[in-house]
Amino acid sequence: MQPEHSYMEQSSGAGKGTQSGRSVQIPIFYQILVSMIFVAVIPVILLSMVSLGGTESIVATIGTPATVLVLTVGTVLMVLIWSYFVAHHVTRPIVELSAIATRISSGYLPKREVEVRSNDEIGELVIAFNRMVNTYRILDTLAKEEPE
């Protein structure tokens, strides 16, 4: 039981350290906002290339309608790929917490805390979840000692 206790102390200290302001906390809203601005700029850049004549060889080879189609398909593919990575970045920790919470509700008590991977709202959620699990551990230990 002692090694588990020391791990909890180390993890709790790390959680407090991230809240003390040693690293910059960027809210998820702003992360997504910046990524959407990035995605919105891609078509503007591609249209600028076409209007400034940077695609003359492509237009001469495949024609204007085909060039517009290629640029549109390329933009849509880039937007889809970027959106997938942003959505995956946001939802993966929540899905992991949900799976662990489901296991805890059926009686499983994890031996280690969930790793805090970010310093945003999701990281704060993981820290709060770890505190909740630690409180549950204490209550579970007290409940096992009580029947004596």
C-alpha positions, 0 to 999 in steps of 0.5 A: 500500500505504501508505493501506491500512496507515494505515487498518489503524492507525486501525481498530486504534486504534479497536478498542483504544479500545473495549476500554479502557472508554470506553463501557459494554459490555452483553453480548448475553445481558442485551440479550436478557433485558431485551427478553424482560422487556419482551415479558413485561410487555406482556400484563400491562399489557393484562390490567391495563387490562382488569381495571381497566376501561380498555377499557369502551368497547371491551368495550361495542362488540365484547364481552368475548370479542372484546376478549380476542381483539383484545388477544391478537392485538395482543400476539402481533403486538407480540411477533413484531415485537419478536422479529424486530428482536432476532434481526435485531440479533444475527444480522446481524453474524454473517451478514456475518462468515460471508459475508466468511469464506467469500469469504476462504476462496476467496482474496478478501482485503478491502481494508478491515476490517469495521466494528465497530458494537457494543461487545458480544460481536459487536463483540469477534468483529469485532475478533478477525476483523479481527486475523485478516485483518490477520495473513493479509495479513501472511502473504500478503505474506511468502509473495509476497516469499519466492520471490525 
